[in-house]
Amino acid sequence: MGQSDIEIMLEAPTTVGALKSMIKLPNGASLSEASLTQTIMAAVDQEMVDDSAMVSVTSEVAFFPPVTGG
């Protein structure tokens, strides 16, 4: 995404998938659209989750590509 952090104020709990749709990348596409062509993993409050996981108004959410190496 090119940013270390952004703040989104939620009025009600939502899913990770819905949150991905709210986040716009510099090219104008949503993070949800970007995940169609590349793997984007998510963690909510430091626990790995999928797009159906719930995000509360106080959750910390991290998105990142898969990491490999040794």
Backbone bond lengths (Angstrom), bond angles and torsions (degrees), N, CA, C in turn:
res aa  C-N    CA-C-N  psi(-1)  N-CA   C-N-CA  omega(-1)  CA-C   N-CA-C  phi
1 M - - - 1.441 - - 1.520 110.91 -
2 G 1.312 116.62 -23.06 1.438 119.12 179.89 1.515 114.66 84.40
3 Q 1.310 117.67 7.38 1.457 121.76 178.62 1.512 109.10 -129.98
4 S 1.331 115.75 143.05 1.458 118.26 178.62 1.519 111.48 -79.80
5 D 1.337 116.83 -29.30 1.457 118.42 175.91 1.522 110.68 -161.49
6 I 1.334 114.17 151.36 1.458 122.07 171.79 1.518 106.48 -138.03
7 E 1.300 116.70 157.04 1.455 120.52 179.05 1.520 108.36 -118.39
8 I 1.331 115.96 127.06 1.459 122.32 176.97 1.517 107.23 -121.81
9 M 1.303 115.99 124.44 1.460 121.24 179.32 1.529 108.89 -88.87
10 L 1.319 116.69 113.55 1.457 121.93 177.63 1.525 109.09 -93.62
11 E 1.312 116.22 141.57 1.459 120.18 175.84 1.518 111.44 -91.47
12 A 1.322 116.49 -18.60 1.465 121.64 -179.74 1.519 107.89 -153.73
13 P 1.325 117.14 159.69 1.467 119.44 176.39 1.526 110.88 -57.61
14 T 1.315 115.99 149.67 1.463 122.49 -179.99 1.519 108.50 -146.09
15 T 1.305 117.73 178.76 1.460 120.59 178.47 1.531 110.23 -96.33
16 V 1.315 115.59 162.75 1.464 120.78 175.51 1.524 109.49 -60.34
17 G 1.325 117.34 -40.95 1.463 121.23 179.12 1.526 112.27 -59.97
18 A 1.323 117.20 -42.90 1.464 121.13 178.42 1.526 110.47 -66.88
19 L 1.319 116.18 -37.83 1.467 120.28 177.95 1.528 110.47 -63.71
20 K 1.342 117.00 -40.53 1.469 120.84 176.71 1.528 111.02 -57.63
21 S 1.323 117.07 -35.97 1.462 120.99 179.48 1.521 111.96 -69.67
22 M 1.323 118.04 -26.29 1.467 122.61 -179.15 1.523 112.88 -78.99
23 I 1.329 116.94 -24.21 1.466 120.94 -174.02 1.526 109.82 -88.92
24 K 1.316 115.56 121.13 1.469 121.34 -179.96 1.522 110.11 -100.09
25 L 1.323 115.52 136.30 1.461 122.97 177.95 1.529 109.41 -88.28
26 P 1.331 117.43 165.39 1.470 120.03 179.86 1.532 113.88 -55.68
27 N 1.329 118.16 -29.11 1.467 120.68 -179.62 1.529 112.95 -82.32
28 G 1.338 117.22 1.42 1.460 122.00 178.38 1.512 114.76 94.30
29 A 1.319 117.47 -15.89 1.471 121.19 178.01 1.520 109.72 -76.02
30 S 1.319 115.97 155.79 1.460 119.38 175.09 1.529 109.26 -83.53
31 L 1.300 115.69 161.59 1.465 120.40 176.17 1.521 109.62 -62.44
32 S 1.323 116.95 -31.72 1.458 121.74 176.94 1.528 110.77 -63.03
33 E 1.332 117.02 -43.09 1.468 121.07 177.85 1.524 110.78 -64.88
34 A 1.318 117.21 -40.13 1.462 121.36 179.59 1.521 111.36 -63.53
35 S 1.336 116.75 -31.62 1.463 119.56 -178.00 1.526 112.43 -73.07
36 L 1.332 117.60 -6.88 1.465 120.37 175.31 1.520 111.48 -74.50
37 T 1.342 116.90 -26.59 1.455 120.35 -177.26 1.520 113.82 -112.76
38 Q 1.328 117.33 -9.21 1.463 120.49 177.30 1.526 109.42 -144.99
39 T 1.308 115.60 151.41 1.454 120.00 179.57 1.521 109.62 -77.32
40 I 1.320 115.75 125.16 1.466 121.62 176.37 1.523 106.80 -125.12
41 M 1.305 115.16 114.62 1.458 120.76 -178.65 1.525 108.99 -90.12
42 A 1.341 115.73 157.92 1.460 120.02 -178.18 1.516 110.30 -134.55
43 A 1.317 114.73 149.31 1.461 122.33 173.19 1.523 107.43 -134.08
44 V 1.317 116.01 137.43 1.458 121.75 174.71 1.518 107.02 -116.39
45 D 1.315 115.22 122.51 1.469 121.35 -177.61 1.529 111.04 50.44
46 Q 1.335 115.06 44.28 1.465 125.83 175.13 1.528 113.92 67.96
47 E 1.337 117.71 23.37 1.465 122.21 175.90 1.524 108.17 -122.89
48 M 1.341 117.32 126.19 1.455 121.70 -179.81 1.529 109.95 -61.31
49 V 1.350 115.55 135.42 1.468 121.20 -176.59 1.526 109.69 -142.27
50 D 1.339 115.61 170.09 1.462 120.01 172.95 1.527 108.82 -106.78
51 D 1.331 116.16 -176.75 1.468 120.79 -174.77 1.525 114.09 -65.27
52 S 1.324 118.25 -17.47 1.466 120.32 -179.24 1.529 112.89 -85.47
53 A 1.325 117.34 -7.72 1.471 120.87 -178.64 1.520 110.60 -65.48
54 M 1.312 115.88 145.33 1.459 121.30 -179.85 1.528 111.01 -85.26
55 V 1.316 114.60 144.13 1.460 123.28 177.07 1.517 106.68 -118.62
56 S 1.324 117.31 122.70 1.464 120.19 177.69 1.527 109.46 -88.46
57 V 1.303 116.17 173.50 1.468 120.39 -178.46 1.522 112.22 -67.81
58 T 1.325 118.08 -14.58 1.469 121.32 179.79 1.522 113.41 -109.96
59 S 1.335 117.94 5.17 1.466 121.73 -176.40 1.524 112.41 -70.84
60 E 1.342 114.51 149.91 1.452 121.82 168.68 1.521 106.33 -103.27
61 V 1.328 117.22 124.68 1.456 121.96 -177.08 1.524 108.60 -119.16
62 A 1.330 115.81 134.81 1.468 121.11 177.41 1.516 108.47 -122.46
63 F 1.344 116.37 136.17 1.460 122.81 174.22 1.513 107.95 -118.83
64 F 1.326 116.65 136.70 1.461 119.86 -179.71 1.522 109.72 -161.01
65 P 1.342 115.73 156.01 1.466 119.51 174.99 1.527 109.37 -74.90
66 P 1.319 116.72 159.25 1.473 118.46 176.85 1.529 111.06 -60.61
67 V 1.293 115.47 147.50 1.467 121.28 -178.01 1.523 108.27 -115.80
68 T 1.329 116.49 133.42 1.457 120.57 176.23 1.527 108.25 -130.23
69 G 1.272 114.96 170.27 1.456 118.92 177.70 1.512 111.09 139.83
70 G 1.303 114.94 -177.21 1.453 117.23 -175.39 1.471 113.46 -135.24
